[in-house]
Amino acid sequence: MVKTYAHRGEDNATLADLVIGRGLSCDKAELLGILDAVGYYRFKGYLVPFYVVGSESFKTGTRLSDIWAVYNFDRNLRECVLSGIARLEVALRAMIVRCACQMDADPLAYTRDSFFPRLSAYERADLLLRIAKAVHQAKNEPFLEYAIKQYGFSDLPPIWTMMEVIPMGTLIALYRGLP
């Protein structure tokens, strides 16, 4: 059954008029530029804290610049957090490769059941399938093409290559299985 909605999509000019009609102090062209850049639905979340409680009217004196400042603070904070997460992810991948190579110098040791003593047989099989899928999806990456030629593998590459292509969820599952 297809759900229908009472609301219809509106163009940004109509949405800008709606917002301005609720008492926001702003230049319409500036608001339109923001709506074009980020979309009304995303931006609306930043409008709500500036509403009079229990209504969709803006508190007296609310300016677009106030809302845009909050939006930019949130965007910058998100960028900082994501940058930090990216650095942690790279460090985690490097640490796992380093520790795995210390545990067993065989670059395919991760394909053996004994490598993941904390996982059940089903979890190990699922993990290897997820790894193989990630490798297959990334097979056209230049570093992976090089590794295929260099090491001659077909499905599962050396651990240091594999670690660069698996998604975060697979990385977490792999980490959970290590001793």
C-alpha positions, 0 to 999 in steps of 0.5 A, a space after each residue: 500500500 502506497 502512503 500519501 502525504 497531505 504536504 506537498 513539496 514546495 519550491 525554496 521561494 515559497 518556503 522562504 516566504 513561509 519562514 519570513 512570514 513566521 517572523 524571521 528577520 532576514 534578507 530573502 535573497 540570503 535565505 534563498 541562498 542558504 536553502 539552495 545550499 543546504 535544503 529546507 528540511 535540514 535547515 528547519 532543524 536549526 529554526 526550531 530552537 528559535 521558535 516561541 514555545 508551542 508555535 512555529 513563530 520566531 521569538 522577537 528579534 530572531 535573525 537569520 544570522 543567529 540561526 546561520 551561526 548555530 548551523 555553522 558551529 554545528 557543521 564545524 563541530 561535525 567536521 572536527 569530530 569526523 576528522 578525529 574519528 578518521 584518524 582513530 580509524 586509520 590508527 586502529 587499522 594499523 594497530 590490528 595489522 601490526 598485532 596480527 603480524 606479530 601473532 602470526 607472520 602469515 599474511 593470510 593467517 586471518 583466514 584460519 579459524 584459530 585466528 579469531 578464537 572469540 568468534 563462533 564458526 558461524 561468525 568467522 564464516 560470516 566475517 570472511 564472507 564480508 571481507 571477500 565481498 569488500 575485496 571484490 567491491 574494491 577490486 579496481 582500486 589501484 593498490 588492490 590491483 597491484 596486490 593481486 599482481 604482486 601476491 597472486 591471490 584471488 579472493 582474500 588478500 594479505 591482511 595489510 591489503 584487506 584492512 584497507 578495503 573492509 568497511 567499519 562494521 567489518 573492522 569492528 567484527 574483526 577486532 571483536 574476534 581477536 584474542 
